[in-house]
Amino acid sequence: MNDSVSRIGLRVQGFWSPTGSYYDGVVKGIDYERYTVHIRYDDNDDDNTVPWDKTHILDDINHG
């Protein structure tokens, strides 16, 4: 994870393991010991176990 992902409130796509797909959401927390991100997806589902390498920054994709 690069430093730009380490911001709470950042719009990202996160991997939702139950479906094996990526979905849009917002970073709500970061676990630096487990290298995971807590994402609240746009449909209000939450996942606090998304690995950093399964997270893509939407802000950079949309404005990059």
N, CA, C and O atoms as a GROMACS GRO file, in nm:
protein
  256
    1MET      N    1   0.086  -0.118   0.000
    1MET     CA    2   0.000   0.000   0.000
    1MET      C    3   0.090   0.123   0.000
    1MET      O    4   0.179   0.134   0.083
    2ASN      N    5   0.066   0.214  -0.092
    2ASN     CA    6   0.145   0.336  -0.089
    2ASN      C    7   0.078   0.436   0.006
    2ASN      O    8  -0.034   0.414   0.052
    3ASP      N    9   0.147   0.546   0.035
    3ASP     CA   10   0.098   0.641   0.135
    3ASP      C   11  -0.037   0.702   0.100
    3ASP      O   12  -0.113   0.738   0.189
    4SER      N   13  -0.069   0.713  -0.030
    4SER     CA   14  -0.194   0.778  -0.067
    4SER      C   15  -0.316   0.693  -0.030
    4SER      O   16  -0.427   0.746  -0.018
    5VAL      N   17  -0.298   0.561  -0.010
    5VAL     CA   18  -0.410   0.476   0.031
    5VAL      C   19  -0.436   0.489   0.181
    5VAL      O   20  -0.543   0.452   0.229
    6SER      N   21  -0.340   0.541   0.254
    6SER     CA   22  -0.349   0.544   0.399
    6SER      C   23  -0.428   0.663   0.453
    6SER      O   24  -0.397   0.715   0.560
    7ARG      N   25  -0.529   0.705   0.378
    7ARG     CA   26  -0.612   0.816   0.423
    7ARG      C   27  -0.755   0.769   0.446
    7ARG      O   28  -0.819   0.715   0.355
    8ILE      N   29  -0.803   0.789   0.564
    8ILE     CA   30  -0.943   0.762   0.592
    8ILE      C   31  -1.027   0.861   0.512
    8ILE      O   32  -0.994   0.979   0.504
    9GLY      N   33  -1.134   0.811   0.453
    9GLY     CA   34  -1.220   0.894   0.372
    9GLY      C   35  -1.190   0.886   0.223
    9GLY      O   36  -1.264   0.941   0.142
   10LEU      N   37  -1.082   0.818   0.186
   10LEU     CA   38  -1.044   0.804   0.046
   10LEU      C   39  -1.140   0.710  -0.026
   10LEU      O   40  -1.178   0.606   0.028
   11ARG      N   41  -1.182   0.747  -0.148
   11ARG     CA   42  -1.268   0.661  -0.230
   11ARG      C   43  -1.180   0.554  -0.296
   11ARG      O   44  -1.078   0.585  -0.358
   12VAL      N   45  -1.222   0.430  -0.281
   12VAL     CA   46  -1.146   0.317  -0.333
   12VAL      C   47  -1.239   0.213  -0.393
   12VAL      O   48  -1.361   0.219  -0.375
   13GLN      N   49  -1.179   0.119  -0.464
   13GLN     CA   50  -1.244  -0.006  -0.497
   13GLN      C   51  -1.180  -0.110  -0.409
   13GLN      O   52  -1.057  -0.121  -0.403
   14GLY      N   53  -1.262  -0.188  -0.342
   14GLY     CA   54  -1.212  -0.293  -0.255
   14GLY      C   55  -1.264  -0.428  -0.297
   14GLY      O   56  -1.375  -0.439  -0.350
   15PHE      N   57  -1.185  -0.529  -0.274
   15PHE     CA   58  -1.222  -0.666  -0.309
   15PHE      C   59  -1.318  -0.719  -0.205
   15PHE      O   60  -1.289  -0.719  -0.085
   16TRP      N   61  -1.435  -0.764  -0.251
   16TRP     CA   62  -1.536  -0.823  -0.163
   16TRP      C   63  -1.528  -0.973  -0.184
   16TRP      O   64  -1.576  -1.025  -0.285
   17SER      N   65  -1.468  -1.043  -0.087
   17SER     CA   66  -1.438  -1.185  -0.105
   17SER      C   67  -1.561  -1.274  -0.126
   17SER      O   68  -1.550  -1.373  -0.197
   18PRO      N   69  -1.678  -1.243  -0.066
   18PRO     CA   70  -1.793  -1.332  -0.090
   18PRO      C   71  -1.832  -1.344  -0.239
   18PRO      O   72  -1.883  -1.448  -0.280
   19THR      N   73  -1.808  -1.240  -0.318
   19THR     CA   74  -1.845  -1.246  -0.459
   19THR      C   75  -1.723  -1.254  -0.550
   19THR      O   76  -1.736  -1.285  -0.669
   20GLY      N   77  -1.605  -1.226  -0.497
   20GLY     CA   78  -1.484  -1.227  -0.579
   20GLY      C   79  -1.474  -1.110  -0.674
   20GLY      O   80  -1.407  -1.118  -0.777
   21SER      N   81  -1.541  -0.999  -0.641
   21SER     CA   82  -1.544  -0.881  -0.727
   21SER      C   83  -1.499  -0.758  -0.649
   21SER      O   84  -1.494  -0.758  -0.526
   22TYR      N   85  -1.468  -0.653  -0.724
   22TYR     CA   86  -1.431  -0.524  -0.666
   22TYR      C   87  -1.552  -0.432  -0.668
   22TYR      O   88  -1.628  -0.430  -0.764
   23TYR      N   89  -1.568  -0.354  -0.559
   23TYR     CA   90  -1.679  -0.260  -0.548
   23TYR      C   91  -1.629  -0.128  -0.492
   23TYR      O   92  -1.529  -0.124  -0.420
   24ASP      N   93  -1.698  -0.020  -0.526
   24ASP     CA   94  -1.663   0.113  -0.480
   24ASP      C   95  -1.702   0.133  -0.334
   24ASP      O   96  -1.804   0.081  -0.288
   25GLY      N   97  -1.619   0.209  -0.263
   25GLY     CA   98  -1.648   0.240  -0.124
   25GLY      C   99  -1.554   0.346  -0.071
   25GLY      O  100  -1.483   0.412  -0.146
   26VAL      N  101  -1.555   0.361   0.062
   26VAL     CA  102  -1.476   0.463   0.131
   26VAL      C  103  -1.396   0.396   0.243
   26VAL      O  104  -1.447   0.312   0.316
   27VAL      N  105  -1.269   0.435   0.255
   27VAL     CA  106  -1.184   0.384   0.363
   27VAL      C  107  -1.234   0.441   0.495
   27VAL      O  108  -1.242   0.563   0.512
   28LYS      N  109  -1.266   0.353   0.589
   28LYS     CA  110  -1.313   0.392   0.723
   28LYS      C  111  -1.208   0.366   0.830
   28LYS      O  112  -1.216   0.422   0.940
   29GLY      N  113  -1.110   0.283   0.800
   29GLY     CA  114  -1.006   0.253   0.897
   29GLY      C  115  -0.893   0.176   0.831
   29GLY      O  116  -0.910   0.119   0.723
   30ILE      N  117  -0.778   0.175   0.897
   30ILE     CA  118  -0.659   0.108   0.844
   30ILE      C  119  -0.593   0.032   0.957
   30ILE      O  120  -0.571   0.086   1.065
   31ASP      N  121  -0.561  -0.096   0.932
   31ASP     CA  122  -0.492  -0.178   1.031
   31ASP      C  123  -0.349  -0.200   0.981
   31ASP      O  124  -0.324  -0.280   0.892
   32TYR      N  125  -0.255  -0.126   1.043
   32TYR     CA  126  -0.116  -0.131   0.999
   32TYR      C  127  -0.044  -0.257   1.044
   32TYR      O  128   0.062  -0.289   0.991
   33GLU      N  129  -0.098  -0.329   1.140
   33GLU     CA  130  -0.038  -0.454   1.184
   33GLU      C  131  -0.078  -0.572   1.095
   33GLU      O  132   0.002  -0.661   1.070
   34ARG      N  133  -0.203  -0.571   1.047
   34ARG     CA  134  -0.252  -0.681   0.963
   34ARG      C  135  -0.250  -0.646   0.814
   34ARG      O  136  -0.281  -0.730   0.729
   35TYR      N  137  -0.213  -0.520   0.783
   35TYR     CA  138  -0.208  -0.475   0.644
   35TYR      C  139  -0.345  -0.489   0.576
   35TYR      O  140  -0.356  -0.539   0.463
   36THR      N  141  -0.448  -0.443   0.646
   36THR     CA  142  -0.583  -0.447   0.592
   36THR      C  143  -0.649  -0.310   0.603
   36THR      O  144  -0.605  -0.223   0.678
   37VAL      N  145  -0.757  -0.294   0.526
   37VAL     CA  146  -0.832  -0.169   0.522
   37VAL      C  147  -0.977  -0.200   0.555
   37VAL      O  148  -1.031  -0.301   0.511
   38HIS      N  149  -1.040  -0.112   0.632
   38HIS     CA  150  -1.184  -0.122   0.658
   38HIS      C  151  -1.252  -0.035   0.554
   38HIS      O  152  -1.229   0.086   0.547
   39ILE      N  153  -1.338  -0.097   0.474
   39ILE     CA  154  -1.409  -0.026   0.368
   39ILE      C  155  -1.559  -0.032   0.394
   39ILE      O  156  -1.613  -0.139   0.422
   40ARG      N  157  -1.624   0.082   0.384
   40ARG     CA  158  -1.770   0.085   0.378
   40ARG      C  159  -1.806   0.102   0.231
   40ARG      O  160  -1.780   0.206   0.170
   41TYR      N  161  -1.867  -0.002   0.177
   41TYR     CA  162  -1.904   0.000   0.036
   41TYR      C  163  -2.026   0.088   0.013
   41TYR      O  164  -2.100   0.119   0.106
   42ASP      N  165  -2.045   0.128  -0.111
   42ASP     CA  166  -2.153   0.219  -0.145
   42ASP      C  167  -2.292   0.163  -0.113
   42ASP      O  168  -2.387   0.239  -0.096
   43ASP      N  169  -2.303   0.030  -0.104
   43ASP     CA  170  -2.432  -0.031  -0.068
   43ASP      C  171  -2.446  -0.048   0.084
   43ASP      O  172  -2.537  -0.115   0.131
   44ASN      N  173  -2.353   0.014   0.160
   44ASN     CA  174  -2.349   0.014   0.307
   44ASN      C  175  -2.300  -0.116   0.369
   44ASN      O  176  -2.306  -0.131   0.491
   45ASP      N  177  -2.252  -0.212   0.290
   45ASP     CA  178  -2.184  -0.327   0.347
   45ASP      C  179  -2.048  -0.281   0.397
   45ASP      O  180  -1.989  -0.188   0.342
   46ASP      N  181  -1.999  -0.346   0.503
   46ASP     CA  182  -1.869  -0.315   0.561
   46ASP      C  183  -1.779  -0.437   0.555
   46ASP      O  184  -1.825  -0.550   0.568
   47ASP      N  185  -1.651  -0.414   0.535
   47ASP     CA  186  -1.550  -0.520   0.544
   47ASP      C  187  -1.424  -0.457   0.602
   47ASP      O  188  -1.367  -0.364   0.543
   48ASN      N  189  -1.381  -0.507   0.717
   48ASN     CA  190  -1.260  -0.453   0.779
   48ASN      C  191  -1.140  -0.544   0.761
   48ASN      O  192  -1.042  -0.534   0.835
   49THR      N  193  -1.147  -0.635   0.663
   49THR     CA  194  -1.038  -0.729   0.640
   49THR      C  195  -0.987  -0.726   0.495
   49THR      O  196  -0.931  -0.825   0.448
   50VAL      N  197  -1.006  -0.616   0.424
   50VAL     CA  198  -0.962  -0.608   0.285
   50VAL      C  199  -0.810  -0.589   0.282
   50VAL      O  200  -0.760  -0.489   0.334
   51PRO      N  201  -0.736  -0.683   0.222
   51PRO     CA  202  -0.590  -0.667   0.214
   51PRO      C  203  -0.554  -0.543   0.132
   51PRO      O  204  -0.623  -0.508   0.036
   52TRP      N  205  -0.443  -0.478   0.170
   52TRP     CA  206  -0.400  -0.358   0.100
   52TRP      C  207  -0.384  -0.383  -0.049
   52TRP      O  208  -0.418  -0.297  -0.130
   53ASP      N  209  -0.333  -0.500  -0.085
   53ASP     CA  210  -0.309  -0.527  -0.227
   53ASP      C  211  -0.437  -0.560  -0.304
   53ASP      O  212  -0.432  -0.584  -0.424
   54LYS      N  213  -0.551  -0.560  -0.236
   54LYS     CA  214  -0.682  -0.581  -0.299
   54LYS      C  215  -0.764  -0.452  -0.294
   54LYS      O  216  -0.887  -0.456  -0.297
   55THR      N  217  -0.694  -0.338  -0.287
   55THR     CA  218  -0.758  -0.207  -0.280
   55THR      C  219  -0.702  -0.119  -0.390
   55THR      O  220  -0.580  -0.109  -0.406
   56HIS      N  221  -0.791  -0.055  -0.466
   56HIS     CA  222  -0.750   0.034  -0.574
   56HIS      C  223  -0.808   0.174  -0.546
   56HIS      O  224  -0.925   0.188  -0.512
   57ILE      N  225  -0.725   0.274  -0.562
   57ILE     CA  226  -0.768   0.412  -0.535
   57ILE      C  227  -0.854   0.463  -0.649
   57ILE      O  228  -0.809   0.469  -0.763
   58LEU      N  229  -0.978   0.500  -0.620
   58LEU     CA  230  -1.067   0.556  -0.721
   58LEU      C  231  -1.033   0.701  -0.752
   58LEU      O  232  -1.047   0.744  -0.866
   59ASP      N  233  -0.989   0.776  -0.654
   59ASP     CA  234  -0.956   0.917  -0.676
   59ASP      C  235  -0.851   0.930  -0.786
   59ASP      O  236  -0.862   1.019  -0.871
   60ASP      N  237  -0.750   0.844  -0.786
   60ASP     CA  238  -0.646   0.848  -0.888
   60ASP      C  239  -0.700   0.801  -1.022
   60ASP      O  240  -0.662   0.855  -1.126
   61ILE      N  241  -0.787   0.700  -1.022
   61ILE     CA  242  -0.843   0.647  -1.146
   61ILE      C  243  -0.930   0.755  -1.212
   61ILE      O  244  -0.922   0.776  -1.333
   62ASN      N  245  -1.012   0.822  -1.132
   62ASN     CA  246  -1.106   0.919  -1.187
   62ASN      C  247  -1.042   1.054  -1.219
   62ASN      O  248  -1.090   1.126  -1.307
   63HIS      N  249  -0.935   1.090  -1.147
   63HIS     CA  250  -0.878   1.223  -1.164
   63HIS      C  251  -0.732   1.219  -1.205
   63HIS      O  252  -0.667   1.324  -1.216
   64GLY      N  253  -0.679   1.098  -1.227
   64GLY     CA  254  -0.538   1.081  -1.247
   64GLY      C  255  -0.486   1.126  -1.374
   64GLY      O  256  -0.366   1.114  -1.400
   0.00000   0.00000   0.00000
